[in-house]
Amino acid sequence: MFPKNAWYVACTPDEIAGKPLGRQICGEKIVFYRGEQGRVAAVEDFCPHRGAPLSLGFVRDGKLVCGYHGLEMGCEGKTISMPGQRVRGFPCIRSYPVEERYGFIWVWTGDEKLADPAAIHHLEWSDNPEWAYGGGLYHINCDYRLMVDNLMDLTHETYVHASSIGQREIDEAPVTTRVEGEQVVTSRFMENIGAPPFWRAALRGNGLADDVPVDRWQICRFNAPSHVMIEVGVAHAGKGGYHADPAHKVSSIVVDFITPETETSHWYFWGMARKFRPDDAELTGMIREGQGKIFGEDREMLELQQQNILRHPERKLLMLNIDAGGVQSRRIIDRWLALEGAAQGAA
């Protein structure tokens, strides 16, 4: 269902700032916290004493303390101490490779020997002062692949997001899909159209006229296991479109990290990175609020879609031309799953 030999976004640093965080990822119950010297740690959310969730405990001097009977757990999954008890014979619990990078905390739920931090996707905007980023997190009750499908085919914007980013020209513009190694790219370009409400607001936010025709673009890039980055923007028509000088456009990268929880639920880390007016915190907040509402509309649709699919498992879904991005992305996911299955069978 989901590859485990992969890096997934597990949480953001603020989520473990004050206490441990329990989160299920790829079917694994994990607790995240800051251990010694402030390094992030991740271990199985299971106290070896009585099975209590360690995430209900607290951190003291870099040690994770169980909130049930005070057992102290080390970052490597080994019990360090417990009041009034010898702990030398206590069984270890599992620890997970974890990395803090690009403003996110990443976890590897598969074979620890294969966890290479160099495989984490580089995020060009994360540590560049010319960019600003704002985002959030949704828990969504649907198969994570449905979200991948959703993001690799933006035709739905005309209907699901009619009041913000949708417009009929999206339906009318041709879509191209290509596979570049392990990446799937879908592209759509629209010329000399009106800007929808979200983009009119963005134009105003960058000091540009919002009542003139624009050229608009959407370039969706899927990277396995489930990361989608979408280049979006509008430029005043006739100024070069996607390649226009920054003085005539507003452009951003829609950030989508989709982390499976179970077979029918996932954690959706969404956001937008922009390369205009990066120091304008008010603009960042305005964009985050607008984007949050848009993704909330996706959540409602996807959760109800999942319920229908579970209700009618015998029905095969149609695959149309507009679904090519999602179809190719699923093929890559399937290859990853097949390789993992083969490796486990040979072990």
Contacts in CASP RR format, 6 or more apart in sequence:
PFRMAT RR
TARGET T0000
AUTHOR 0000-0000-0000
METHOD contacts of the structure
MODEL  1
MFPKNAWYVACTPDEIAGKPLGRQICGEKIVFYRGEQGRVAAVEDFCPHR
GAPLSLGFVRDGKLVCGYHGLEMGCEGKTISMPGQRVRGFPCIRSYPVEE
RYGFIWVWTGDEKLADPAAIHHLEWSDNPEWAYGGGLYHINCDYRLMVDN
LMDLTHETYVHASSIGQREIDEAPVTTRVEGEQVVTSRFMENIGAPPFWR
AALRGNGLADDVPVDRWQICRFNAPSHVMIEVGVAHAGKGGYHADPAHKV
SSIVVDFITPETETSHWYFWGMARKFRPDDAELTGMIREGQGKIFGEDRE
MLELQQQNILRHPERKLLMLNIDAGGVQSRRIIDRWLALEGAAQGAA
1 143 0 8 1.000
1 260 0 8 1.000
1 263 0 8 1.000
1 337 0 8 1.000
2 26 0 8 1.000
2 144 0 8 1.000
2 225 0 8 1.000
2 226 0 8 1.000
2 260 0 8 1.000
2 263 0 8 1.000
2 333 0 8 1.000
2 337 0 8 1.000
3 224 0 8 1.000
3 225 0 8 1.000
3 333 0 8 1.000
3 336 0 8 1.000
3 337 0 8 1.000
3 340 0 8 1.000
4 26 0 8 1.000
4 109 0 8 1.000
4 110 0 8 1.000
4 111 0 8 1.000
4 340 0 8 1.000
5 108 0 8 1.000
5 110 0 8 1.000
5 111 0 8 1.000
5 114 0 8 1.000
5 336 0 8 1.000
5 340 0 8 1.000
6 108 0 8 1.000
6 110 0 8 1.000
6 224 0 8 1.000
6 225 0 8 1.000
6 336 0 8 1.000
7 99 0 8 1.000
7 106 0 8 1.000
7 107 0 8 1.000
7 108 0 8 1.000
7 115 0 8 1.000
7 117 0 8 1.000
7 119 0 8 1.000
7 120 0 8 1.000
7 121 0 8 1.000
8 25 0 8 1.000
8 26 0 8 1.000
8 106 0 8 1.000
8 107 0 8 1.000
8 108 0 8 1.000
8 109 0 8 1.000
8 225 0 8 1.000
8 226 0 8 1.000
8 257 0 8 1.000
8 259 0 8 1.000
8 260 0 8 1.000
9 104 0 8 1.000
9 105 0 8 1.000
9 106 0 8 1.000
9 257 0 8 1.000
9 259 0 8 1.000
9 267 0 8 1.000
9 269 0 8 1.000
10 23 0 8 1.000
10 25 0 8 1.000
10 30 0 8 1.000
10 32 0 8 1.000
10 42 0 8 1.000
10 98 0 8 1.000
10 104 0 8 1.000
10 105 0 8 1.000
10 106 0 8 1.000
10 107 0 8 1.000
10 259 0 8 1.000
11 21 0 8 1.000
11 23 0 8 1.000
11 32 0 8 1.000
11 104 0 8 1.000
11 105 0 8 1.000
12 103 0 8 1.000
12 104 0 8 1.000
12 105 0 8 1.000
12 136 0 8 1.000
12 137 0 8 1.000
12 269 0 8 1.000
13 100 0 8 1.000
13 103 0 8 1.000
13 104 0 8 1.000
13 105 0 8 1.000
15 21 0 8 1.000
15 32 0 8 1.000
16 32 0 8 1.000
16 33 0 8 1.000
16 34 0 8 1.000
16 40 0 8 1.000
16 105 0 8 1.000
18 59 0 8 1.000
19 33 0 8 1.000
19 57 0 8 1.000
19 58 0 8 1.000
19 59 0 8 1.000
20 31 0 8 1.000
20 32 0 8 1.000
20 33 0 8 1.000
20 54 0 8 1.000
20 55 0 8 1.000
20 57 0 8 1.000
20 58 0 8 1.000
20 59 0 8 1.000
20 64 0 8 1.000
21 31 0 8 1.000
21 32 0 8 1.000
21 33 0 8 1.000
21 55 0 8 1.000
22 29 0 8 1.000
22 30 0 8 1.000
22 31 0 8 1.000
22 32 0 8 1.000
22 45 0 8 1.000
22 53 0 8 1.000
22 55 0 8 1.000
23 30 0 8 1.000
23 31 0 8 1.000
23 32 0 8 1.000
23 261 0 8 1.000
23 267 0 8 1.000
24 30 0 8 1.000
24 261 0 8 1.000
24 262 0 8 1.000
25 107 0 8 1.000
25 109 0 8 1.000
25 259 0 8 1.000
25 260 0 8 1.000
25 261 0 8 1.000
25 267 0 8 1.000
26 109 0 8 1.000
26 110 0 8 1.000
26 259 0 8 1.000
26 260 0 8 1.000
26 261 0 8 1.000
27 109 0 8 1.000
27 260 0 8 1.000
27 261 0 8 1.000
27 262 0 8 1.000
28 44 0 8 1.000
28 96 0 8 1.000
28 109 0 8 1.000
29 44 0 8 1.000
29 45 0 8 1.000
29 46 0 8 1.000
29 53 0 8 1.000
30 42 0 8 1.000
30 43 0 8 1.000
30 44 0 8 1.000
30 45 0 8 1.000
30 96 0 8 1.000
30 107 0 8 1.000
30 109 0 8 1.000
31 42 0 8 1.000
31 43 0 8 1.000
31 44 0 8 1.000
31 45 0 8 1.000
31 53 0 8 1.000
31 54 0 8 1.000
31 55 0 8 1.000
31 64 0 8 1.000
32 40 0 8 1.000
32 41 0 8 1.000
32 42 0 8 1.000
32 98 0 8 1.000
32 105 0 8 1.000
32 107 0 8 1.000
33 40 0 8 1.000
33 41 0 8 1.000
33 59 0 8 1.000
33 64 0 8 1.000
34 40 0 8 1.000
34 41 0 8 1.000
34 59 0 8 1.000
34 62 0 8 1.000
35 41 0 8 1.000
35 59 0 8 1.000
35 62 0 8 1.000
35 63 0 8 1.000
35 64 0 8 1.000
35 75 0 8 1.000
36 61 0 8 1.000
36 62 0 8 1.000
36 63 0 8 1.000
36 75 0 8 1.000
38 62 0 8 1.000
39 75 0 8 1.000
39 100 0 8 1.000
40 98 0 8 1.000
40 99 0 8 1.000
40 100 0 8 1.000
40 105 0 8 1.000
41 64 0 8 1.000
41 74 0 8 1.000
41 75 0 8 1.000
41 95 0 8 1.000
41 98 0 8 1.000
42 95 0 8 1.000
42 96 0 8 1.000
42 97 0 8 1.000
42 98 0 8 1.000
42 107 0 8 1.000
43 54 0 8 1.000
43 64 0 8 1.000
43 73 0 8 1.000
43 74 0 8 1.000
43 75 0 8 1.000
43 77 0 8 1.000
43 93 0 8 1.000
43 94 0 8 1.000
43 95 0 8 1.000
43 96 0 8 1.000
44 54 0 8 1.000
44 77 0 8 1.000
44 93 0 8 1.000
44 94 0 8 1.000
44 95 0 8 1.000
44 96 0 8 1.000
45 53 0 8 1.000
45 54 0 8 1.000
45 55 0 8 1.000
46 52 0 8 1.000
46 53 0 8 1.000
46 54 0 8 1.000
46 93 0 8 1.000
47 53 0 8 1.000
47 54 0 8 1.000
47 66 0 8 1.000
47 68 0 8 1.000
47 69 0 8 1.000
47 71 0 8 1.000
47 73 0 8 1.000
48 71 0 8 1.000
48 79 0 8 1.000
48 90 0 8 1.000
48 91 0 8 1.000
48 92 0 8 1.000
48 93 0 8 1.000
49 66 0 8 1.000
49 68 0 8 1.000
49 69 0 8 1.000
49 71 0 8 1.000
49 82 0 8 1.000
49 90 0 8 1.000
50 68 0 8 1.000
50 69 0 8 1.000
52 66 0 8 1.000
52 67 0 8 1.000
52 68 0 8 1.000
52 69 0 8 1.000
54 64 0 8 1.000
54 66 0 8 1.000
54 67 0 8 1.000
54 73 0 8 1.000
56 66 0 8 1.000
56 67 0 8 1.000
56 68 0 8 1.000
57 64 0 8 1.000
57 65 0 8 1.000
57 66 0 8 1.000
57 67 0 8 1.000
58 64 0 8 1.000
58 65 0 8 1.000
58 67 0 8 1.000
59 65 0 8 1.000
60 72 0 8 1.000
63 72 0 8 1.000
63 73 0 8 1.000
63 74 0 8 1.000
63 80 0 8 1.000
64 72 0 8 1.000
64 73 0 8 1.000
64 74 0 8 1.000
65 71 0 8 1.000
65 72 0 8 1.000
65 73 0 8 1.000
66 72 0 8 1.000
66 73 0 8 1.000
69 82 0 8 1.000
69 83 0 8 1.000
70 82 0 8 1.000
70 83 0 8 1.000
71 79 0 8 1.000
71 81 0 8 1.000
71 82 0 8 1.000
71 87 0 8 1.000
72 79 0 8 1.000
72 80 0 8 1.000
72 81 0 8 1.000
72 82 0 8 1.000
73 79 0 8 1.000
73 80 0 8 1.000
73 93 0 8 1.000
74 80 0 8 1.000
75 95 0 8 1.000
76 92 0 8 1.000
76 95 0 8 1.000
77 92 0 8 1.000
77 93 0 8 1.000
77 94 0 8 1.000
77 95 0 8 1.000
78 90 0 8 1.000
78 92 0 8 1.000
79 87 0 8 1.000
79 90 0 8 1.000
79 92 0 8 1.000
80 87 0 8 1.000
81 87 0 8 1.000
82 90 0 8 1.000
96 107 0 8 1.000
96 108 0 8 1.000
96 109 0 8 1.000
96 112 0 8 1.000
97 107 0 8 1.000
97 108 0 8 1.000
97 112 0 8 1.000
97 115 0 8 1.000
97 117 0 8 1.000
98 105 0 8 1.000
98 106 0 8 1.000
98 107 0 8 1.000
98 108 0 8 1.000
99 105 0 8 1.000
99 106 0 8 1.000
99 117 0 8 1.000
99 120 0 8 1.000
100 106 0 8 1.000
101 117 0 8 1.000
101 120 0 8 1.000
102 120 0 8 1.000
102 122 0 8 1.000
102 123 0 8 1.000
102 126 0 8 1.000
102 127 0 8 1.000
103 126 0 8 1.000
104 257 0 8 1.000
104 269 0 8 1.000
106 120 0 8 1.000
108 114 0 8 1.000
108 115 0 8 1.000
111 343 0 8 1.000
121 223 0 8 1.000
121 227 0 8 1.000
123 255 0 8 1.000
123 273 0 8 1.000
124 131 0 8 1.000
125 131 0 8 1.000
125 133 0 8 1.000
125 253 0 8 1.000
125 273 0 8 1.000
125 275 0 8 1.000
126 133 0 8 1.000
126 273 0 8 1.000
129 278 0 8 1.000
130 275 0 8 1.000
130 278 0 8 1.000
131 273 0 8 1.000
131 274 0 8 1.000
131 275 0 8 1.000
131 278 0 8 1.000
132 273 0 8 1.000
132 274 0 8 1.000
132 277 0 8 1.000
132 278 0 8 1.000
132 279 0 8 1.000
132 280 0 8 1.000
132 283 0 8 1.000
132 284 0 8 1.000
133 255 0 8 1.000
133 271 0 8 1.000
133 272 0 8 1.000
133 273 0 8 1.000
133 274 0 8 1.000
133 284 0 8 1.000
134 271 0 8 1.000
134 272 0 8 1.000
134 273 0 8 1.000
134 284 0 8 1.000
134 285 0 8 1.000
134 287 0 8 1.000
134 288 0 8 1.000
135 255 0 8 1.000
135 269 0 8 1.000
135 270 0 8 1.000
135 271 0 8 1.000
135 272 0 8 1.000
135 288 0 8 1.000
135 291 0 8 1.000
135 292 0 8 1.000
136 269 0 8 1.000
136 270 0 8 1.000
136 271 0 8 1.000
136 288 0 8 1.000
136 292 0 8 1.000
137 267 0 8 1.000
137 268 0 8 1.000
137 269 0 8 1.000
137 270 0 8 1.000
138 267 0 8 1.000
138 268 0 8 1.000
138 270 0 8 1.000
138 295 0 8 1.000
138 296 0 8 1.000
138 299 0 8 1.000
139 261 0 8 1.000
139 265 0 8 1.000
139 266 0 8 1.000
139 267 0 8 1.000
139 268 0 8 1.000
140 147 0 8 1.000
140 265 0 8 1.000
140 266 0 8 1.000
140 267 0 8 1.000
140 268 0 8 1.000
140 299 0 8 1.000
140 302 0 8 1.000
140 303 0 8 1.000
141 264 0 8 1.000
141 265 0 8 1.000
141 303 0 8 1.000
141 306 0 8 1.000
142 264 0 8 1.000
142 265 0 8 1.000
142 266 0 8 1.000
142 302 0 8 1.000
142 303 0 8 1.000
142 305 0 8 1.000
142 306 0 8 1.000
143 263 0 8 1.000
143 264 0 8 1.000
143 266 0 8 1.000
143 306 0 8 1.000
143 309 0 8 1.000
144 226 0 8 1.000
144 258 0 8 1.000
144 259 0 8 1.000
144 260 0 8 1.000
144 266 0 8 1.000
145 226 0 8 1.000
145 330 0 8 1.000
145 333 0 8 1.000
146 302 0 8 1.000
146 305 0 8 1.000
146 306 0 8 1.000
147 226 0 8 1.000
147 256 0 8 1.000
147 258 0 8 1.000
147 266 0 8 1.000
147 268 0 8 1.000
147 298 0 8 1.000
147 302 0 8 1.000
148 222 0 8 1.000
148 226 0 8 1.000
148 228 0 8 1.000
148 258 0 8 1.000
148 326 0 8 1.000
148 329 0 8 1.000
148 330 0 8 1.000
148 333 0 8 1.000
149 323 0 8 1.000
149 326 0 8 1.000
149 329 0 8 1.000
149 330 0 8 1.000
150 156 0 8 1.000
150 298 0 8 1.000
150 301 0 8 1.000
150 302 0 8 1.000
151 220 0 8 1.000
151 222 0 8 1.000
151 228 0 8 1.000
151 230 0 8 1.000
151 256 0 8 1.000
152 184 0 8 1.000
152 186 0 8 1.000
152 220 0 8 1.000
152 222 0 8 1.000
152 228 0 8 1.000
152 325 0 8 1.000
152 326 0 8 1.000
152 329 0 8 1.000
153 175 0 8 1.000
153 186 0 8 1.000
153 322 0 8 1.000
153 323 0 8 1.000
153 325 0 8 1.000
153 326 0 8 1.000
154 170 0 8 1.000
154 186 0 8 1.000
154 188 0 8 1.000
154 218 0 8 1.000
154 220 0 8 1.000
154 230 0 8 1.000
155 170 0 8 1.000
155 171 0 8 1.000
155 175 0 8 1.000
155 322 0 8 1.000
156 301 0 8 1.000
157 165 0 8 1.000
157 166 0 8 1.000
157 167 0 8 1.000
157 170 0 8 1.000
158 166 0 8 1.000
158 167 0 8 1.000
158 168 0 8 1.000
158 170 0 8 1.000
158 171 0 8 1.000
159 166 0 8 1.000
160 297 0 8 1.000
160 298 0 8 1.000
160 301 0 8 1.000
161 294 0 8 1.000
161 297 0 8 1.000
163 197 0 8 1.000
164 196 0 8 1.000
164 197 0 8 1.000
164 198 0 8 1.000
164 290 0 8 1.000
164 293 0 8 1.000
164 294 0 8 1.000
165 196 0 8 1.000
165 197 0 8 1.000
165 198 0 8 1.000
165 199 0 8 1.000
165 294 0 8 1.000
166 196 0 8 1.000
167 193 0 8 1.000
167 194 0 8 1.000
167 196 0 8 1.000
169 190 0 8 1.000
169 193 0 8 1.000
169 194 0 8 1.000
169 216 0 8 1.000
170 188 0 8 1.000
170 190 0 8 1.000
170 218 0 8 1.000
172 190 0 8 1.000
173 188 0 8 1.000
173 189 0 8 1.000
173 190 0 8 1.000
174 188 0 8 1.000
175 186 0 8 1.000
175 187 0 8 1.000
175 188 0 8 1.000
175 321 0 8 1.000
175 322 0 8 1.000
175 324 0 8 1.000
176 186 0 8 1.000
176 187 0 8 1.000
176 188 0 8 1.000
177 184 0 8 1.000
177 185 0 8 1.000
177 186 0 8 1.000
177 187 0 8 1.000
177 324 0 8 1.000
177 325 0 8 1.000
177 328 0 8 1.000
178 184 0 8 1.000
178 185 0 8 1.000
179 185 0 8 1.000
179 328 0 8 1.000
179 332 0 8 1.000
182 223 0 8 1.000
182 224 0 8 1.000
182 332 0 8 1.000
183 221 0 8 1.000
183 222 0 8 1.000
183 223 0 8 1.000
184 221 0 8 1.000
184 222 0 8 1.000
184 325 0 8 1.000
184 326 0 8 1.000
184 328 0 8 1.000
184 329 0 8 1.000
184 332 0 8 1.000
185 219 0 8 1.000
185 220 0 8 1.000
185 221 0 8 1.000
185 222 0 8 1.000
186 218 0 8 1.000
186 219 0 8 1.000
186 220 0 8 1.000
186 324 0 8 1.000
186 325 0 8 1.000
187 217 0 8 1.000
187 218 0 8 1.000
187 219 0 8 1.000
187 220 0 8 1.000
188 217 0 8 1.000
188 218 0 8 1.000
188 219 0 8 1.000
189 215 0 8 1.000
189 216 0 8 1.000
189 217 0 8 1.000
189 218 0 8 1.000
189 241 0 8 1.000
189 242 0 8 1.000
190 215 0 8 1.000
190 216 0 8 1.000
190 217 0 8 1.000
191 215 0 8 1.000
191 237 0 8 1.000
191 241 0 8 1.000
192 213 0 8 1.000
192 214 0 8 1.000
192 215 0 8 1.000
192 237 0 8 1.000
192 238 0 8 1.000
193 213 0 8 1.000
193 214 0 8 1.000
193 215 0 8 1.000
193 216 0 8 1.000
193 237 0 8 1.000
194 213 0 8 1.000
194 214 0 8 1.000
195 203 0 8 1.000
195 210 0 8 1.000
195 214 0 8 1.000
195 216 0 8 1.000
195 234 0 8 1.000
198 290 0 8 1.000
198 294 0 8 1.000
199 210 0 8 1.000
199 214 0 8 1.000
199 216 0 8 1.000
199 233 0 8 1.000
199 234 0 8 1.000
199 250 0 8 1.000
200 210 0 8 1.000
200 211 0 8 1.000
201 210 0 8 1.000
201 286 0 8 1.000
202 233 0 8 1.000
202 234 0 8 1.000
202 250 0 8 1.000
202 252 0 8 1.000
202 287 0 8 1.000
203 209 0 8 1.000
203 210 0 8 1.000
203 214 0 8 1.000
203 234 0 8 1.000
203 250 0 8 1.000
204 210 0 8 1.000
205 250 0 8 1.000
205 277 0 8 1.000
205 280 0 8 1.000
205 283 0 8 1.000
206 250 0 8 1.000
206 276 0 8 1.000
206 277 0 8 1.000
208 236 0 8 1.000
208 248 0 8 1.000
208 249 0 8 1.000
208 250 0 8 1.000
209 236 0 8 1.000
212 236 0 8 1.000
212 237 0 8 1.000
213 236 0 8 1.000
213 237 0 8 1.000
214 234 0 8 1.000
214 235 0 8 1.000
214 236 0 8 1.000
214 237 0 8 1.000
215 234 0 8 1.000
215 235 0 8 1.000
215 236 0 8 1.000
215 237 0 8 1.000
215 238 0 8 1.000
215 239 0 8 1.000
215 240 0 8 1.000
215 241 0 8 1.000
215 242 0 8 1.000
215 244 0 8 1.000
216 233 0 8 1.000
216 234 0 8 1.000
217 231 0 8 1.000
217 232 0 8 1.000
217 233 0 8 1.000
217 234 0 8 1.000
217 241 0 8 1.000
217 242 0 8 1.000
218 230 0 8 1.000
218 231 0 8 1.000
218 232 0 8 1.000
218 233 0 8 1.000
219 230 0 8 1.000
219 231 0 8 1.000
219 232 0 8 1.000
219 242 0 8 1.000
220 228 0 8 1.000
220 229 0 8 1.000
220 230 0 8 1.000
220 325 0 8 1.000
221 228 0 8 1.000
221 229 0 8 1.000
221 230 0 8 1.000
221 231 0 8 1.000
222 228 0 8 1.000
222 325 0 8 1.000
222 326 0 8 1.000
222 328 0 8 1.000
222 329 0 8 1.000
222 332 0 8 1.000
223 229 0 8 1.000
224 329 0 8 1.000
224 332 0 8 1.000
224 333 0 8 1.000
224 336 0 8 1.000
225 333 0 8 1.000
225 336 0 8 1.000
226 257 0 8 1.000
226 258 0 8 1.000
226 259 0 8 1.000
226 260 0 8 1.000
226 266 0 8 1.000
226 333 0 8 1.000
227 256 0 8 1.000
227 257 0 8 1.000
227 258 0 8 1.000
228 256 0 8 1.000
228 258 0 8 1.000
229 253 0 8 1.000
229 254 0 8 1.000
229 255 0 8 1.000
229 256 0 8 1.000
230 253 0 8 1.000
230 254 0 8 1.000
230 256 0 8 1.000
231 242 0 8 1.000
231 251 0 8 1.000
231 252 0 8 1.000
231 253 0 8 1.000
231 254 0 8 1.000
232 251 0 8 1.000
232 252 0 8 1.000
232 253 0 8 1.000
232 254 0 8 1.000
233 249 0 8 1.000
233 250 0 8 1.000
233 251 0 8 1.000
233 252 0 8 1.000
234 249 0 8 1.000
234 250 0 8 1.000
234 251 0 8 1.000
235 241 0 8 1.000
235 242 0 8 1.000
235 244 0 8 1.000
235 248 0 8 1.000
235 249 0 8 1.000
235 250 0 8 1.000
235 251 0 8 1.000
236 244 0 8 1.000
236 248 0 8 1.000
236 249 0 8 1.000
238 244 0 8 1.000
239 245 0 8 1.000
239 248 0 8 1.000
239 249 0 8 1.000
240 248 0 8 1.000
241 249 0 8 1.000
242 251 0 8 1.000
246 275 0 8 1.000
246 276 0 8 1.000
250 274 0 8 1.000
250 276 0 8 1.000
251 274 0 8 1.000
251 275 0 8 1.000
251 276 0 8 1.000
252 272 0 8 1.000
252 273 0 8 1.000
252 274 0 8 1.000
252 275 0 8 1.000
252 287 0 8 1.000
253 272 0 8 1.000
253 273 0 8 1.000
253 274 0 8 1.000
254 270 0 8 1.000
254 271 0 8 1.000
254 272 0 8 1.000
254 291 0 8 1.000
255 269 0 8 1.000
255 270 0 8 1.000
255 271 0 8 1.000
255 272 0 8 1.000
255 273 0 8 1.000
256 268 0 8 1.000
256 269 0 8 1.000
256 270 0 8 1.000
256 271 0 8 1.000
257 268 0 8 1.000
257 269 0 8 1.000
257 270 0 8 1.000
258 266 0 8 1.000
258 267 0 8 1.000
258 268 0 8 1.000
258 269 0 8 1.000
259 266 0 8 1.000
259 267 0 8 1.000
259 268 0 8 1.000
259 269 0 8 1.000
260 266 0 8 1.000
261 267 0 8 1.000
264 306 0 8 1.000
264 310 0 8 1.000
268 295 0 8 1.000
268 299 0 8 1.000
270 291 0 8 1.000
270 292 0 8 1.000
270 295 0 8 1.000
271 288 0 8 1.000
271 291 0 8 1.000
272 287 0 8 1.000
272 288 0 8 1.000
272 291 0 8 1.000
274 287 0 8 1.000
277 283 0 8 1.000
309 315 0 8 1.000
309 317 0 8 1.000
319 327 0 8 1.000
END
